[in-house]
Amino acid sequence: MSNQRHLRGFRRILGRELRQIAARPALAFMLAPMPLIIFLALAVVFAPGLPRDLPVAVVDLDGSSSSRQIVRMVDGASDVDVTERIPTLSEARQALVARRVYAILLIPSQMEQDLQLGQSPEIIIFSNSQFLTAGGIAARSIGTSVLTFSAGVSVRTLEARGIGIDRALDLVTPIPVQQSPLFNPSLDYIQFLLSSIMPTIMQIFICAAAVLSFSRERHSPNGMARLFRLSRTPERAILGKLMPYTILGMSGLLLGDILLFSYFGASFRGNVFIFFLNGLIFVLACQALGALIAMIARDATGALGMMGLIVAPAFGFAGVSFPRFGMSGFPQAWGAVIPLTPYLELRTDQTLRGAPLEYSLPSMLWLFAQFAVFASLLYVMIRKAAKAPALKTADLELASPEATV
């Protein structure tokens, strides 16, 4: 009998929440279609995987066969495209400032003559570091082409002195260095960036949905008392209100992952069950955080603003674009309380690195601890709010009409 009474309370809250979602088409659109639309828009941007054919300019002050060979080698690289051949450095600088090019290759005058005399001419590469990624890729690609040309010149010089080709290659590179990028060898932005941006977007929408759901009760007259009367217990109120958003949040996360791993061919080297469980705890932690913010804030607008302030910088503090061990104490502490940080750590372990469970377990425990803390505080605050005395009729007339979300 007790179980049936508990179930009735849960069903009442669940049905009530479903009716409220159905009565708000904008909210329903925000919960599932909107995150996927944003994800697909970003997927179109990052679909090539890597930036290709970045425009660069060449200032060839030598005009020799050697300088033309360098230009051909640079133009043949897949990362850059020589779109402008400019006679002076000042004009090339204008092209860089105007963002027509991301880098400039300056070949000095008499370069070929200096090479023939055994001197070392200086070839200069200017890159636009304002656009860190594009400028860095362009500068690296040009530098690789110039170093390849330089190595070829050194080998030919040694051969002219009667040294064999094998010995010449050994002298040019006395200590060969083999670079082996691990886990994302192609430096694919789908693997690195898109796989992390999608959960970041979902975190914002999941938290916002929980904020709106609990703000309707918290900031409307007698809302918490009515919620407690229908549910009888705080845990049934929490479960009934968050269940629809849990299903929608997990559905959005799974649909995004299906697109990522099937259509875009992102790598998955881990355990499917651990990956799914990590996603579920992530959704629950985000919901608990959003609901807790709604209970703390003075009104719905303030709750949404507080939520945005906390979770909007999450991507920067999660250690994806900048390593966490290089951050100061404040961003490390901020990232430590945001569910995205441990979720992305385990997600990266299971998708790219294929790490064993014992290496991923601390991140999952960290995420679960966040959920436990947020949910416990939420339980206490709902229980406290439900015990507050209900407003009388006269007080209801004075209640702010802006309280209801």
N, C-alpha and C positions, 0 to 999 in steps of 0.2 A: 504493500500500500504506500509505504514511504517512497519507494522508487518511482511509482507512478505519479505521486505528487511532485517529486523532483522533476520528472520528465515533462509534466504539464507546465511547470514554471519555465523550463527551458524552451518548450515549444511556443509558449505565449510570446516570449521575448524574440525568438527567432522569426515567428510569423509577423510580428509587429515591425521588426527591422526590415524584412523583405518588402512589406507594404510601403515603408518609408523610402526605400531605394526605388521601388517602382513608381512612386509619386514624384520622384526627382530625376527626370531623364538625364540632366546634366551630370548628376552624381554617378548614375549608372554608366554613362559614357566615359567618365573620368577613371572608373575602376578597371575597365578592361580594354576598350578600343584605343583610348588615348595613349597609354604606354606603348602599345604595339605600333601605333602609327609613328610615334617618335622614334622607336627602335628601327622601324623600316626606313624612315628618313635618314637616320644616321647610317644604316646599313648601305644605303645607296652611296653615301659619301665615302665610306671606307671599303666599298666592294672591291676596288682594284688591289687592296691588300697593302701595297706600297706606293708612295709617290713616284711617278714616272715622268720623264721628259720635262724636268724642271727647267725653265728658261734661264740661260746664263749668257753673259756677254764676254767677248774676247777683244782685248786690245793688243794687237800684234804690231809692236814697234820694230820688229826685225824683218819680217817679210821674207824669210829664207825658207828653204825646203824643210829644214828641221822644225822651224816654228809651225809651218803648215802641217807637218806630220803630228805635232802635238795637238793642234786644233782638231785634226781628223780623229785622233784617239779619244779626245774629250767628247767630241760629237758622237762617237760610236758607242759611248757608255749608255746604258739603258736608263740611268737615273736622271741624266741631264740632256738638254738639247741646246746647242749653240744657236740662239735665235738672232743675236745681233753681233756684228763685227764692227767695232767702233774705233775710229782713228786715234782718239785722245782719251786719257784717263778721266778728265773732267766731264766729258760727255757720257762716259760709262757710269760715272758717279751719279749723274742726273737720272740715268736709266734705273740705277739701283734705288735711288730715293723715290722715284716715281713708281716703284714696284713692278717695273716691266721685267726685271731679272732678279734672281736671288743671289747671284754671285758674279764676280768679275775675275777673269784670268788675264793677268798682265805679263806679257812676254817682252823682256827688255830688248833694246836695240843691240846689235852686234852679238846676239846670243850664240849664233852658229860659229862666228869667228872666235869667240872666247872658248867655245868647246874645242875647236881645232887647235888652239894654243894651250890646251890643257888647263884652262882656268875654270872656275865654277860660277857661271852666271846665276843670278838670283831671279827665279820666277815667283811672282807674288799672286796670291789668291785672296780676294776680298769677298766676304760673305755677309749677308744681312742677318745678324744674330737677333734682330727683333723678332723674326720668324725662326725660332730656334730649330724646329724640326726641318723645315724646308731648307733654310740656310745651311744647317749642319750637313744634311744629305748632299747638297750641291757641292759644298766645299770638300767633303770626303771623297766624292766621286771624281772631282777634278784632280785632287791631290793624288789619288790612286793612279790616274792616267799619267800624270806628270812623273810619278815615281817609276812607273813601268817604262816610260820613255828614257828616264835617266839610267835605269838599270841596263837597258839595251845599248845606250851610248857607252857605258862603262865596259860592257862585254866586248863591243866592237873595238874599243881602244886597246883592251888587253889582247884581243886576237891579233891586232896589228903589230903588237910587240912579240908575236910568235907564241903566245900562250894558247893552249888548246881550249876548246869550248867548255869542256867539263870543268877544267881547272879555273877558267875565267868565271864561270857561274859560282863556283865555290868561293872565289875571292870577292865577288860582288856581294854575296850573302854568306859571310863566314858562319853566322849562327842563324840557320833557317828557323823561322817562327811559324808554327801552324796554329791558326785560329779556328776553334771549333765552338761556335755558338750552341749552347745547350737549350733544349726545350722549345725554342722557337727559332730554329736555324735560318728560316727564310726572312726573319724580322717582319713577319706579317702583322699588319695593324689590326686585322680581324681577330687574330689570336690575342694580341696584347691589349688593344684599346676597346674594341667593340664588345668583347667578352666581359669587360669590366664596367662599361658605361651602362649596359642594359640593367644589371642589378642596382646601379646607382639611381637610375630613373625609377625603377620599381620601388625602391626604398622611399623616395619622395611621395609617390602616389599612395603607397600602403599606409605610411604615417599620416598623410593628409586625410585619408578615408577614416582612419580611427579617430583623428581629431574631430572631424565633422560629426561622426556618429555619437561620440560621448559629449560633445559640446551641446547637442540638441537636448540632452538630459540635464547636463550640469548647469547650463546657463538659461534654462527656461523655468518659470515658476513651478515649484513642486515637482520638477522633472525627476530628481533623484528619488524622492519619496514614492512617486508613481512607479518608477522602474523597480524599486525594491518591493513594492506591494505586489507587482505582477510576478516577479521572479522568486521572491521570498529569501533568497540568499545572494550575496555578492558574486559568488562563483558562477551561478546560473545566469546572472545578468551579464557578466563578462563573456561567458561562452556563447550565449544567445545572440548578443549584439555583434560579436566579432566573427562568428561562424561564416556568414555570407562573404565577408571581406577576406577571410582566410582562403576560402575556395577560389574566389576571383583572383586573389594575389598569387596563389600557387599556379592557377591556370595561366596567368600572364607570364609568370616566370618559366613555366614548362614550355609554352608556345615559343617564347623567345629562344630557349635552349634548343628546341627542335629545329628552328630555322638556322640557328648558329651552327649546330653540329651536322645537320643533314644537308641543307642547301649551301651554306658557306664552307662546309668541310673543315670546321674547326676541330682540333685534336681533342680526344677524350681518352685518357690512359688510366683512369681510376676505377673506383668501385661505384656502381650505379646506386646501390642502396645508401651508401654514405653520402653521395652527392645529393640524392633526393632528401634525405633526412636533414642535411645541412640547409637546404633550401627551405624546408618546413620550419625549422627553428628560426631561420632568418626572418621569415614572414611573421611568425608569432612575436619575435622580439621587436620588430618594427611596429606591429600593432600595439603591443604593450607600451612602447615608448610614446606613440602618438596619443593613446588613451590617457596615459599619465600626464602628458603635457596639457591635454584638455581639462583634466581635473585640477591642475595647478593654476592655469591662467584665469584671469578675471573675466574674460569674455571670449567668444569664438574667434573674433578677429585677432585678438592678442595671442590666442592659442596657435592659430595658423602662422602668425609672424614668428612666434617662438620656435615652432617646429621648423620653419624654413631656416631660421638662424642656426639651429643645431645641425640639421642634416644636409643643408645645401653645400657646405664645404667638405662633405664627407669624402668625395673622390680625391681631393687634394691631400687629405690627412690619412688616407687608407694605405699609402705606400706603393701605389701603382706607378705614378709618374715620377715620384721622388721617394727614395728609400726612407723608411721610418727611423732607422738608426741614425740618419743624418739630421733629423729634426731636433729642435729644442724641446724642452720639457712641456711647454704649453700645447703645441700641436700634437705631440705624442699622447698627452692626457686626453685631448679632445677626441682624437681618433680611437682611443681605447674604450670610450663609452658609446661609440656609434656602432650599431650592428654590422654595418658594411665592412668594417675592417677585418674582423675574424672571418666573416663569410668569404670575402675575396681571397684571404690567405688559404683557406681550405679549398676553395674553388680552383685556385691556381695549382695547388698540390694535386688535385684529382684530374684536372683537364690537361695541363701541360707537362707537369713533372712526373705524374704517375707515382707519387710518394706512397710508401706503405702507411697503413692506418696509424701506427704508433707515432709517426711524424705529424699526422693531421689531427690526432686526437686533442692536443692542447688547444688548437684553434676552435674545435667544436665545443670543448668544455668552456672556453672563454665566451663563446656566443651563447651557450646555454646559461651561463652565469648571468649574463646581461638580461636574458629573458626572465630568469628567476627573480632578479632584483626588481626589474620594472614591474613584473606581474604582482609581486608581493606588495610593493608600494601602491600599486593601483587598487589591489584588494583592500588595503587599509583605508585608502582615501574614499573608496566607494562606500565602505561600511560606515565610515565617519559621516559622510554626506547624507547617507540614508537615514541616520539617526537624528539628523538636524530637525528641529520642529518645522512642521509644514506652515506655509504662509496662509493667512486668513483671506477671506474674500476681499476685504478692503485693501490688504497688501497686494493682492493680485492685480487690482486695478492700477496700482502705482508702479507695478513692475515694468521694466523697460521693454518696449515692443521689439527691440533689436536683439533680445536675448536668444530668440529661437533661430537656429541655423536652417 
